[in-house]
Amino acid sequence: MRELRIIPIRGVGVVEKGDDLVTLFLEALGVQGESLAHHDLIVVTSKVVSKSEGQVVAFDGTEAHKVALVEQEATRVLRRRGLLRITETRHGFINANAGVDLSNTADGTAVLLPKEPDRSARRFRAEVGRRCQLDVAVVITDTFGRVWRNGVTDAALGSAGLKPVLDLRGTTDANGRTLEATEVAIVDEIAGAANLVLGKAQGTPFALLRGLDDSYFGEGSVAENVVRSAHDDLFR
C-alpha cells in the first residue's frame, strides 16, 4: 500500500492578470522548505489560473447582472430556479451558474472559468519541467456540486501529465470476478483530496501531492477523458 502526502503551499499573495504562476509556486515552495521530485503532482486552483489569464470581468453587484454573466458563459441552461442556473459551459462542464465566481475577488468584479483548463495545465507543467528538469503532473481544480447529493467538492477542470481515468475493465476483483464497467476518475479524486488542505478562505492556491503510483502518469486530459459526451449521458 502506497502512502500519499498532500502539502498545502502557502505564502502566495493576491494574483493579478499576467502574473507568472510557475514563479509564484516555485518561490512559495522554496520559502516553505520544500522541493519538487520526479512524479510529484501539483494542484492549482482554477481561480488563480483565471486571474492570471485575465478571466476577470466587471460586476455591478446586481442580481440582473449576475444572471446575465451566467447566461453569457453558458452554452445551454438546463434548469432555472430563482437566481440559480444549472448550465453547460463551453468546456462541456455541467455546473451551477456556469462557474461564475463572486467569492475571494475584488469588489466590482467576477471571476470566470479559465478558457482552456487543459491547455493551462500543459503550459504550467511544461514550464516546471523546463526550469526543474523533472517530470511532474498538474491538475487544475474548482468546486462543483453533485447531482442528488448535498455539499460541494473539488473536481478537475484540466490536467496534464496524468492519466485522468484508471480503466479497470477486464481486470478481476479480489474474488476473481471480471470487472465490466469500472473506470476510476483519478483526477477528480485527487482534486477532492487536495481541497481538504487548500480550504476556501486561506489564500492557498497550490498543493503538492506526493506518492502516486508511477503508472498513473502519462497522457490524457479532462476534456478528452473525463467529460462525458451528450451521446453517452443518460441525464441530458
N, C-alpha and C positions, 0 to 999 in steps of 0.2 A: 504493500500500500504506500503510494507516494504521499508526501506531505506538501501542502500548498501554503505559501506565505503571501499575504496581501499587505502592502506597505503604503499608507497614505503619504503623498509627497506634499508637504506644507510649505508655507512661506511664499506663495505666488500672489502677487498683488493684483490689482484690477487690470484686466486685459482689454486692450483697445484695438481698433482697426489697424492692421499692418504689423502687429506685434509678432515676433518670431516665437512660436510656441515651443519649438525644439530647444531654443536657447533658454527660455524660461524654465522648461522642465529640467534640463541638464544642470543649470545653475542651482535650482532648488534641491535637486538630488545631491549635488556636491555639498551644499551647506548642511544638509541633513546627515552627511557622512555615509551616504550610500553610493554604490557604483553599479553600473549595468554589467550583466553577464550574458553569455550565449543562451538564447532561447528564453530570455525574460519576456514578459508581456507587459506593455504599457497601456493603461486605461486612461482615456482622455474624455472629459465630459463635453457634450456637444455644444454647450453654451459658450465655452471659451473658443471653440472652433468657429462658431458663428460670429462671435465678436471680432476675432482676429481677421476673419474674411469679410467683414463689413455687412453681415446679415442683421443689422440693427436699423429699425425704422422709427420714424416719429409716431408718437401715440398721444392723442389729445385727452385720454382718460375717460372718454365717454363709452357707454355700452354700444352705441351705434358704430363707433369707430372700431371697437374690438371685433364685433361681428363682421364688419367689412374686411378687416385684415384676415380673419379666419377664412372667409369665403374666397378671398383673393388667393390665399395659399392652397386652397383645396382644389383638387380636380373633380371631386364629387362629394356631395353631402349625403351621408347615409341616413342620419337621424337628426332631428331637431327637438330640443326641449328647453324652453326659455332661451338663455344665452349660450347654452351648450350645443355644440355641433359635433357629431361623430363623423369624421371625414376620411377621405382617402387623399393622400398627398401625391405629388408628382413622383415621389420615390416609390410609391406603392404601399406606404405605411397606412394602416387603419388606426386612427388615434383620435383623441379629443382635441378639438379646436385647432387641428392642423399643426399642432406643435408650437403655436404662437405663445410665447412665454413673457409674462409681465413681472416675474419674480427675480430678485437679485439683479436688477438692471436699473440704470439711471432713470430718474423721473422724466416723464415725457417720451419714453422710448419703449419699444417692444423688441424682443429678440426672435428671429425666425430660425427655422432649422437650417443647417448647412445645405448648400445646393447639391453637392455630391459627396456624401459622407465617406463612401468607399475610396474615392479619389483623394480626399483629405487624409485618410488613414494611410494610403500608399505613399503620399508625399512625406508625411511625418516619419514613417518607417524608413524610407529611402534616405532621408537626411540624417536620421540617427545612425543608420548603417554607414553612411559616408564619413561621419565625424568620429564614430566609435569603432568602426570596423567589426561590428557584431551583427549577427542575425537575430533580430527580435521581431515580435509581432505587436500590432497596435489594434485596439478596439475603441471605437468612439461610441459613447453611451448617452442615453436620455431616459427620462422617466415615462413609463407607459402605464395605463390602466389595463385591466384584464376583463374580458367578457365573462360574465357570471360570477366574478369574484370581487370582493371589496378590497380596497387598498391598491397602492401602486408599487411597482418595482422598476428597476432599470432594465432596459433592453438595448441591444446593439443596433446602432444606425449604420455603422460602417466598420470594416475590418480590413486588415492586410497582414499577410504572413502567417495566417491561421486557417486551418480547415474549419469553417464555421459550423458544420454539421457532421457529427460522427454517425456514419451509416453502419448499423449493426445487423441489417437484414442479411439473412443467410448464415449468421453465426448461431451458436447454441447458448441457451441459458444454463444455469447451474444444474438443471435436471436433464440436460441433453436435448431439450426441445428446440426446434429451429425457430428463430425469431423472424417474423414475416413483415413487420411494419415498423420496427423500432429505429428511429432516427433521433439522435440526441442533439439538441441545439446548444452545443458547447459555448458558442459565442454569447448567447443570452444568459447562460448560467454564470459565465464569467462577469458579465455586466451586473447581474443581480448581486453576486458575491462582493464585487468591488464597492457597490453602493453602501454596504454595511460599514465601510471605513471612510467613505467620502462624505457622507452626510449631505444635508441640503442647505445649510447656512454657515458652513465653516470655511468657505473660500478655499477649498481643496479640490482643484480641478484634475489632478493627476493621481494615479495609483500605480504601483509596481507589483505585478503578480509573478511569483517565482515558484517553480516546481512542477509545471505542466509536463506531461509526458512528451517526449520528442516527436512522437507520432502525430500529435495534434498540430504541428507546424507544417505549413505548406500553402498551396494556392487556394484561393476562394474569396468570395465577397458576400456581404449581406444581400445585396441586390440579386445576385445570381443564385445563391444557395439557401437563403432564409425566407425571403419574401415569397409567399405563395401566390401563384398566378390566379386570376379570377376564374379561369377554367377549372382549376383544381380545388377551388374554395367552395364548400357546400353552403356557406353562410352569406354569400354575396349573390 
